Amino acid sequence: MSDATTGEADPSTDTQRDWQGWSCSAAAAAGFLVCLVGWLRGGGTLSLPWAPKLGVRLEFAFDGLAALYALLATGVGAVVFGYGARYLSQHLADHRRPRSERRRFWPWMALFAVAMVGLATATDLVLVFVFFDLTAVCSYFLIGFDRERREARTAALTALLVTIVPAVALLAGAVLLYATYGTFSVPELVERVEPGTTTTVAGLLIAVAALAKSAQVPLHFWLPRAMEAPTPVSAYLHSAAMVAAGVLVLGRVHPLLARSEVVLTVLLIVGLASIAVGGVLALGRDELKQVLAYSTISQYGYVVTLYGMVGASASGAAAFYVVVHAVAKSALFLSAGAVTTATGEDRLSHLGGLGRRLPLLAGATGVAAATLAALPLTGGFFSDELFFGAAKEQGPVLVVAAVLAAALTFAYIGRYWMRLFLGPITTAPAALSRALVVPVVLLALVALAVGVLPAPITQLAEDAGAVSHAAPVAMSPAYHLDLRATNVMALAAWILGALLLAATGLRDRVSRALAAAGDRVGPRRAYTASLLGLRRWSGRVHDWETRDLRSSIAAVLVPAGGLAAAAFAATPIAQAYSVGPISGTDWLVLPLLALTGVATVVAARTRERLSIVLALSAVGFALAAVYALRAAPDVALVAVLVETMLTLVFLAALARLPGTEPRRETGPRPGRRWRDPVIGAIAGLGAFAVIWGYLSEPREAPSVSADQIRLTPAAHGQDVVTVIVADFRGLDTLGEITVLLIAAVGVATLLRRGRLW
C-alpha cells in the first residue's frame, strides 16, 4: 500500500496498531464524560491531609473553573490524541525512526492531561505549584521529542527554563501568604487576605509565574521556539493546555489579585502589550505554526487583559474566551499539520490554492479562522461581544484598544487562511488520511455549535467566572440587529482589519521592523546573553572550586557563613543571645570544650602526620566526654567507637605511607596569606552565631519528639533512638541502595550500548 505523500510504505496500517495513541484518546474521552457528569451534578470537594504540621493538604475542588479547564483538557485531548495516532506514525516514518519511539511520546501526553486536570482542581497553593511544574516537565520531553535535532533540544530547554524558573515565584508568593495568614488554601486566603504590601508582593510573584506560562510579554519568546514540537503537541499544549495553565492560575487566585490595584494594572499592561506584539509579529510570519504561535500569544493577551479589568462581566468573558480560543486554535494547528503532511511545505510563501484540492479541510479551517476573527455564526462572535462589553465598562481607552486588538486578529488570521487556500495552486497536495481531517472538522463543528447555541458554554463560563470573581456572574450573549455599542465595535474592527489586510506593504514593513527590533534588544537576546554569562561564570567558579582542597572547602563554608550573617542581620536579636549560669557538670564541660578548641588549632597548624591524627582523636574523645556529661551516654558510646576506629584506620594508613613527607612550599602564595584565616573566621563565626542564638532562645513550636515517643511501641521497640535508627535510617539506606541500583543499571546499559556500537 503506497503513501501518496512520501512514496514509501503507507503508515496508515500501522496507525491501527498504535494502541497507545487510541488508548489515550479513549481515556481522554472517558475523562471528558466523567468531568461533564461531575459538572452537571454540581461538582464537589476533596480534602486529605498531606503535611499537617505545615498546614498543607491534598485539597481539590471540582467547581466551575475546574470543570471548564478539565473539560478542555479531556475533550480537546481526545480529539488531538486521535489525530496524533495517525500523525505520529507518519512522523516517525518520515524521520526513519522506529515505532518503539511512541513509548517516549504517549505517556508524556497522557501525564500532561492528568497534570492539567490536577492543576484545574487543586485549591492548595503548594499543590498548584506541584501540578504547575509537572506540566513544565511534561512539555520539556514533548517539545524535545525529536531529540536528534538541535533546534528541538534548544526549544525544549528554553520552554523549561522560562516557565519553571518563574514558577519559583509562585511558591515564594504562596509562602509569603502562608507566613502572613497561616494557610495555603485558596478559599481560606480569599476570606482572610486584606489589601496591603504583602498582598501586592505575593500577587505579583504569582502573576509572574502565570504570565510566563501563558507566554505573555516579555516572557513570550519561548512559545514560537516550541513550535519545533510535533503538531499534536502544538495543538494540545500550546493552544488548549499548557499555555492555558497560566491563565488558569490567574483565574484561580484572581480574588486575591483583585485586592491590589498594582497587580491589576500590571495584568492590564502586560495583556495589551501581548495582544499588540503577538498580533503584529503574526502578520509578518511565513511559517504556518509560527503564525499560530504568535497568534496564541496575542489571544491569551485578551484573557490577561480581561483579568486586569475586574468585574463580573470581565471574569465571565475571560472564561468564555478561553473555551472558544482553545477549540479554534487546536483546529488551526491540526490543519497546519495536515497541510504540511499533504504538501511537504510549512511556509505560506510556498503554498496557495489548496482549497480546490482539499475543500473539506479548507472549509473546516475557514470556520476556525472565522472563529478567531469573531465572525457571526461562530463562537468567536460571542467571545468578542463579551470582550467588547467588558471593555466598554472600563472607559473609552480600553474601547479603542479592544477594537484595535480585534482588527489585528482579523488581519493576521485572514492573511493566514487566504494565503493557504485561495489563489493559484503553488504546491499540489497529496491525498490526506481521513484521520488528519476529521478532527479538524469536529472542532470546527463545535465552534459553529457555540455560534448557534451558546447557552451551554455560557453556563460553563458563568460558573467559572463566579470562581474568579468570587461572586455570581451572569452573561447573555446573543445576536442583536441594531447599532448597540458592541455591534458598532465589531463592525469597526472588521473594517479596520480588512484595511490592514489590504495594506500589504505597510503591514509587512511594520511587522518586519518590530521583529528586527526584538532580535536586537528583545527579551530573547537578553535570555541568550544571560545563559552565556551564567555559563562563563559557572565555569570560572568551577575552575576555582576544583583548584585545590582548600578552595573546595571554602566553596561550602563561605556561602554558609554568608547566609548565616544575612539571617543574623535580618532577624531581631534583642534578648536572643544570653549567657546562662555555670553550675554542676558545666565546670567539667568547659575544660573539655577548651581542650577541643586547642586540639582543633593544633590539627590545623601542625605539619606532622602523627600529630594531626592524635589532635583529631583528642577532639573526638573530648566531645564524647561532653556527650556523656550531658546525659547522652548512647551518643557518647557511638562517638567513642567511631573515634577509635578512625584513629586505628589513620594509624594503619600512616604506617603504609613513605617515611619522608612530600616536599612542601616554603610559604603561602602571593595573595593567599589571609585566605584561610578569613574563610575560617567567616565559617566559625557564622556557626557560632547560629548555635548560640538557637540555644539561647529555642523555638516554641511543638516538636515531633512527642509523636516519636508515642509511636515507639507500635514499631516493636522500647528505645526511641533504636526505633529511629532501625526505621528511618533503614528507610534512608533502602533509598541509597535504590539509587546505587539505578546507577548500576545505567552504567550497564551504557556499557552494553558501547559494545553494540
N, C-alpha and C positions, 0 to 999 in steps of 0.2 A: 504494500500500500504506500504510494508515494505522497510526499508532502509538497503541496503547491508552493509553499513559502521557501523552503530550503532545498528542495530537490532531493532530500535524503529520506530515510525511513520516517514515516509519519508517526509521531509520538502519541497520536490520539488513542491508539490501542493501549499504550502504556498508561494513559490517563485513567482508564478504567481500573488499573491496578494500583492507582495512587490512593490506597485505602486510608493513609494518614490524612490527606487533604479532605477527602469526603467525610471522614470521621470527625474532623474538626468542624466542618460545615454543619454536619448533623448535630453535633454537640452545641454549637452556637445557636442553631435554630431551636433546639430544645430549651436552651437557656433563655432565648427570647420569649418563648411561650411561658416559661416559669415566671419571668420578670413581668410579663403582661398580666398574668393572673394575679401576681402579688400586688401590682399597682391597682388593678380593678377592685381588689378586696381591701384596699386601704393601707397596704404596707404593714410595717411592724418594726420592732427594735429588738436588738440582742446585745446584752452586756455581760461579759465574763471577766473575772479577774485575770490580769496579766502580770503586772508588777505592783502589788498592793502597797508596798512600802513607798513607792514613788507616785502613787495615785494614777497609774497607767492601767487602762482597761482595754479589752477587746470589745470595743463599742461600735456597733453597726446600726444603721437606721435606713430602712427602705422607704424613704419619703419621696416627695415629688421630684426633687433634684436627683436623687439616686436612681429613681425609675427612669428619668429621661436619659441619663448617660448610660445606664445599664442596658436599656433597650437599644440605644445606638450601638454600643459595643457588641452586643449579641446579634442584633438584626443586620446591621451593615456587615458585621463579621461573617455571618452565614453566607451572604451573597459574595463577599470578596473571597472567602475561603473556597467556595465552589468555583469561582473564576480561577483562583490560584492553582487548583488541582490540574487544570488544563495548561495554564500558563507556565507553571514550574516545569512540567515535563518538556515543553518546548524550549524553555530557557536552558535547562540542563543539556538538552540535545544540541542546541546551537553552540554552547560553550564546550561541548565534548566532555561533559562531566558525568560521573556515574549516577545512577538513580539513587544510590545509597545516600547522596547528599541531602535528600529530603529529610533525613533524620536530623540535620542541622537547621532545618527551616521550620517545620510544622510544630515541634514542641515549643519553640520560642513564640510563634504566633499564638498558640493556644494559651501559653503562660501570660502573654501580654493581655489577651482578652480577660483572663481571670484577674490580673492585676488592675485592669480598668474597672471591672465590676467592684473589686475590693475598694479601690480608691473612691468610687462613686458612693459607696455605702458607709465608709469609715467616717466616724464623727469624733474620734480622738486624734488630736494633732500628731501624736507620736505615730499612731497607726497610719495616718495620712502620709506622714513622711516616709514610712516604710514602703507603702504601695507606690508613692511618688517616685522613689528611687528605683523600685523594681521595674517600673515602666522604662526608665532610662537604660537599665541594664539589658532588658529585652531588646530595646531599639538598637543598642550597640551591636549585638550579634546579628540582627536582621538587616541593618544598613550595611554591615560589613560581610554579608552573605557571600558575595563574590570576592573572597579574600585574596585571590590571586592578583587582583587589580589594586594597584597602589591607591588609586583615587577612592575606591570603596573603603579601604582601610582608613585613609585620612578622614573621609567624611564621617565614618563611624566614631572615630576618636573625637572629632570636633563636636559632634552631637552629644557625645557622652560628657565631655568636659563642660560645654556651655550650659547643659541642662542640669548636671548633677552637682557641679560646684556651687551654683547659686542655691541649690536645694538645701545646702547647709544653712543658708539664711532662714529658710522655713523652720528648721529645727531651732535655730537661735531665737527666732521670734516666738516659737512655742514655749521655749524655756523661760523667756522673759515674761510671758503672760503667766506661766505657772508660778514663777517666783513672786509675782505680784498678787495673783488671785487664787493660787493654790489648786488649780485644776488644768488638765489638758482637754477636757471635754468641751467641744464647741457649743452645745446647747447651754451648758453651765456658764461658759465665758460670756455668751450673749446676755445672760441675766446679770452678770457681775461687772463686766467691763464698763468703765467710765471714760469719757474723753480726757485726754492728758498726754503728757510726753511719752509715757510708757506705751500707751495705745498707739500713738503715732509711729514710734520707732518699731514696735512689733509689727504693725500693719505694713510698714514699708519693707521690712525684711521678708515677710510672707509674700508681698506683692512682687518683689524682685524675683523670687523663685518661680512664681506663677507666670510672670511675663516672659521669663527666659524659656520656659517650657512651651509657651504659646508662640514663640518666635516673634516677639514684638521688638520694635526698635528700642535700643540699639543692639539687642542680642538676637537679631533676626537672621544673621548671615549663615547660621548652621543649617537652616531648613533647605535653601537651594542646593547646598552641597549634598544633603541627604538624599537627593534625587538619584544618586548612584545606586540606590537600593532597587531591587526588582519591583515591578509595577504593583503587585498586590500589597507590598509593604507601604509604598507611597499612598495607595488608595485607602489603606486602613489606618496606618499610624499617622500619616501626615495630612489627613483630612478629617477623619471621624474619631480618632482615638488619642494618640499621644499629644498632638497639639491641642486637642480639646481638654487634656488633663489640666493644663494651666488655667483656662477659664473655669473649669470645674472647681478648682481650689478657690478661685476668686468668688464664685457663686456660693460655695460652702461657707466661707468666712466673711462674706460681704457685710452681714450685720455688724461685725467688728470693725471692718474697714470704714463703714459709714460713720463711725464715731469720730473720724479725723478728717477735717477739710483738706489737710495737706495730702493725705493718701488719695482722696478722691480727685484732687487736682492733678496729681501725678498720673493717675489712670486715664484721665481725660486727655492730657497732653500726649501721653505715650500712644493711646489708641488713635488719635487723629494723625499723629506722625506716622504710625504704621500704615494707616489707610493710604496716606499720600505716597510714602516711599515704596510700599509694595505695589500699589497701583501704577505709578509712573514707571517703575522698573519692569513690570509685567507688559507694558505697552511696547517695549523695545526688544524683548527676548525672542530668540529664534527657536530654541529647543522646546519641545512640547511640554515636558514635565517642569522645565524652568518657569515657563509662563504660569503654570498652575501652582507652582511653589510660591512665587511672589504674589499670586492671587490669594493664596491661603493666608499669607502674612497680612494682606490688606483686609480680607474678610474677617479674620479674627480681631483686627483692629476695630471693626464695628462693635463686636461684643464687649471689648475692653472699654470703648467709649461709652456704651450704654451703662456699664457698671460704674463709670465715673460720673454719670448724670444723677443717679439716685432717683428713687421714686418707684411706685408700683408699676407704672407703665414701662419704665426702662428695664426693670428686672424681668418682667414678663416678655418684653421684646427680645432681650438677650437670650432667654431660653428658647424662644421660637426660632430665632435666627440660627442658633447652634444646630437645631434639627434640620432645618432647610439646607443650610450650607453643607452639613455632613453628607446628606443624600446626594445633592447635586455635585459636589466636588469629588466624591467617590466615583460617581458615574463618569465624570470627565477624566479622572486618572485611568480608570479601566478602559475607557475609549482610547486614550493615548497609547496604552499598551497594545490594544488590538490593532491600531493603525500601524504602529512600529512593527508588529508581528507580520502584518499583511504586506508591508512595503519595504521593510528593512531600513526605513528612514525615520529620523526623530527630529527633523528640523522643518519649520514652517516654510522656509525658502525652497525646500526640495519637494514640497508636497502641494497638492491642489486638485480640485475637481473630483475628489473621492466620493462625493455624493452620488455620482452617476453609477459607480460600480458597487458602492456599499450604501444603498439607500436606507436600510433599516438602522445601521449604525449611525448614519448621518442624522436621521430623524431623532433617535434617542439622545444623541449628543446635543442636537439642537434644543431639545427640551431642557436638558441640564444647563446648557448655556443660557437659555431664556430664563431659567430659574434664578441664576446669578444676576442676570440683567434686570430682574424684577418685572418681567412682562406679565400681563394678565393671563389668567388660566393656569398659572403655576404658583407653587407655594412661595416663590420669591417675591411675588407681588405683595402678599400679605406681610412678609418679613420686612420689606422696605416701608410698607404703610405704617407698621408699628414703630419702626426706627424713626420715620419722619414725625410721627405723633409724639414720641418721647423727646425728640429734638425741639419740636415746637414749644413744648412746655418750658424749655430752658432759655429761650430767647432767640433773637434774630441771628446772632453769631453762629450758633450751632445749627440753625436752619440752613444758612448758607453753606456751612461745612458739610451738612448731610446731603444736600443737593449735589455739591461738587464730588463728594465721595461716590454717590450713586452714578453720576455721569462718568466718572473714571472707570467704574466697574463695567458699565455698558460698553465703553470704548474698547477696553482690552479683551473682554470676552467675545465681543462682536468681531474684532480682528482675528481672534483665535479661530472661531468657527468658520468664518468666511474664507480665511486662507486655507483651511483644511478641505472644505467640502465644496466650495464654489470655484468658478473659473475653469480654465483648461486643465486636463489631466497631465500632471508632471511626471508622476511615477505610478505605473499601473499596479494596482494591488492584486494580491493573490486571494484565493478563496479563504474565508475565515471559518474556523470552527464555531459551531453554534454556542459552545461553552464560553467563548470570548465575547459573544454579542448579547446573549440572553441576560446576563447580569446587568449590563448597561441598560437594557430595555426595562428590566424590573425596577431599577432605581428611578428611571425616567417616569415610569408609570406612578410610582409613589409621589414624585414631585408634582405630577399632574393631579393626582388624587387630592393632595393637600391644597392645590389651587382651586379645586372644585368643591371639596368638602373639608374645610379647615377645622371643623369642630373638634375631632379627636386630638389633633396636635395642639389646638388651642387649650383644651383642658389639661393636657400634659404640661404645656408651658406655664399655665396658671399655677399648677401645683408646684412646679419647680421654682417659679418666680416668687411664690409665697415663702419658700425656704430662704431665698436670697434676700428678700425684702423684710423677712420676719413679720409679715402681716399678709392678710389676704390680697390677692391680685385678681383683677377682672379685666378681660380683654374681649373685644368683639370685632375681629377682622371681617370685613365684608366688602362687596363691590358697591360703590355709590356713583351714580351717573350725575355728578354735579361738580361744582368748582370749589369744593372744600379745600382746605389748606394742604392736606396730604396728597390729594389728586393733583393740585397745581404743582406741588414739589416734584411729584413723579413725572409729570409732563415736562417740566423744566429739565429734569435730569436726563430724560430720553433725548430731548432736543440738543442739549449740550453734549451728551455722549455721542450722538450722531455727527455733530460738527467736529468733535475731536477725532472721531473715526475717519472722517473725510480729510482732515488736515494732516495728511501723512508726513509731510516734510517737517512741520513744526513738532508734531508728536514724536517722531524719531529723534530729532535733534535734542529735545528736552530729555528724553529717556537716556540717550547715549551720554549726555553731559552729566546727568545725575549718577549714572553707572561709573563714569570715569572719575568723578569726584569721590565716590565711595571707595573705588580701588586705591586712590591716592591717600585719603585721610580718613577712611571709614573704619568702622569697628573691626572688620575682618583683618585689616592691616595691623591694627593695634593688637588683635589676638595673636597673629603670627609673630609679631615682634616680641610680644610677651613670652610666648613659648620659647623662642630662640634665646631671649635673655635669661629665662629660667634655666634653660639647658646649659648655657655657658656658666651661669652662677653655680648650678649644681655640680658641674664638672670641676670647677675650682675648689668648691668645698670638699668634694670627694678626694681630690688630689691632696688637699691639706690634711684631711682626716686620716687618710691611709699612709701618710708620710712616715710616721713612727708611732710607737705605742703611746707616748705622751699625748700626741695630737688626738688619737682615738679616744683616750680617756677624757681629754679636755672637751671633745665634741659632745660628751654626755654631761659632764659636770658643769660647764659654763652655762648652757641653756637652763639646766635645772636650778642653778643658783640665781640666774636672771629672773626666772619665773617666781621663785620664792621672794626675791626682792620686790617684784611687781605686786605680788599678793600682799606683802608687808606694807607697801606704800599705799595700797588701795583699801586696806582693812583698818577700821578703827582699833587702836591698841591701848586705849585708856583702860588701866587696871587689868590689862590682859597678861602682862609679864610681872610676876610676883616671885619673891624669894621666901620660901617657907622655912619653918624652924628645923634645926638639925637635932635629931634625938634618936635614941635607940640604936638600931643597926646602921643608921646613917653614918655614924662615926667609923664603921668598918667599910662601908661602901665608898666613902670619899677617898681613902688611901688607894683602894683598888682602882678607882677611876683615874687617880693621878698616875698610878703605875701603868695603866693602859695608855694614857697620853704620852708618858715618857717612852714606852716601848714603841709606840707608833712613830714618834720622832726618830728614834734610833733606826727603825726599819727603813725609814725614808732617807736617812742621811748616810748610813754606813755603806761601805763598798765591799765588805766581807760577806761571802755567801752564807757561812755558818751563822754569823751574827744576825743576818736578815731572818733566817729560819727561826732562830731562838727568840728574836724580838717578836715575830709574828705569833709564835706559840705563847709568849707571855701575854700578848693582847688577848688571845682566845681564852686562855685559862683564867685570866683576871676577870673577863666578862662572865665566864661560867660561875665563878665565885659570887659575882654580883647577882646573877640569877638565883643562886641558892639562897643568898641572904634576903632576896625579895620574894620569898615563898614560891619559887618556881623550880622545885627540885627536878621535875621531869625534863624541863628545858635545860637545866644545868647539866644533867647526866648526858643528854644528847650532845651538848656543846663539848663536854669533856671527851666523849668518844670521837667526835668529828675532829677536834684539835689533835688528839693523839694520833689518829690515822693520818691526818695531813702532815703532821710533823715527821712520822715514820716514812711517809712517801717522799717528802722533800729530802730527808737524810739519805734515803736509798738512791734518789736521783743524783744527789751531790756526790755520792760515792762512785757513780759511773761517769762523772764529768772529768775532763783533763785536770791535772793538778795545777796547771798555770792558768790564771784567769786571762780572758781576752784583753788585748790592748785597748785602753780607754783614751778618750780625748782628754787633753790636759786642762781644758776649761770650757765653759759654755760658748756656743757660737754667738757672734755679734747679734744683739737684739733679742737674745733668749735668756738673758741673765735674770730678768724679773718675771719671765713667763710662768714658770712652775709655782713660785710663791703667790703670784696674783691669782692663778687658777685655783690653787689650794685654798686661798683665803676666801674667794667668792663661794666655792662649794661648801667649805666648812661653815662660814657664817650663815649661809642660806639654810643648811641643815640645822644649825644651832637655833636659828630664829624659829623655824617651823616646829621643832621638837619642844622647845621651851614654851612657845605660845600654846601648843596643844596641851601640854602638861599643866600649864598654869590655869587654863580655862577649858576643860574638856567639854565636848558638845553635850547638850542636854537631851538630844533626840534619843528615842528608845533604841536599844541595841538588839542585835539578833541573838546575842548570847542567851537570853531567856528562852527563846524558841529552841536553840540548840540543846540546852539543858533539858527542856521539856520533852524533846523528841529522842533523846538518847536511849531510853528503854525500848522505843519502837525499833531502833536499829540493832537490838540484841547486844547492847554494850552497857557497861557500868561506868566507864570513864569517858567524859566528853572528848578529851583530847584523842583518845584511841578511836572513837567513832568518827571524828573529823578526819583523822589521818586515813582510816580504813575506807570511809565512804567518799569524801570529797577528793582526797588525794588519789584514791584509787580511780575515781572517775576521770580525774585530770590525767593520770597515767594512761588510762584507756584512750583518751583523746590523743595523747602524744604518740601512742603506738599506731593509732589510725593514721595520723599524719605521716609517720615513717612508712607505713604500708603503702599509702598513696604515692609517696615519693619513690619508693622502690618500684612500684608498678610503672610509674612514668619513666624512670631510668631504664627499666627493662624494655619498655615499648620503644624508646629511642634507640637502644642498642639493637633491638630486633629490626627496626626500620633501617638502621645503618647497614646491617648485614644484607638486607634485601636490596638496598640501593647499590 
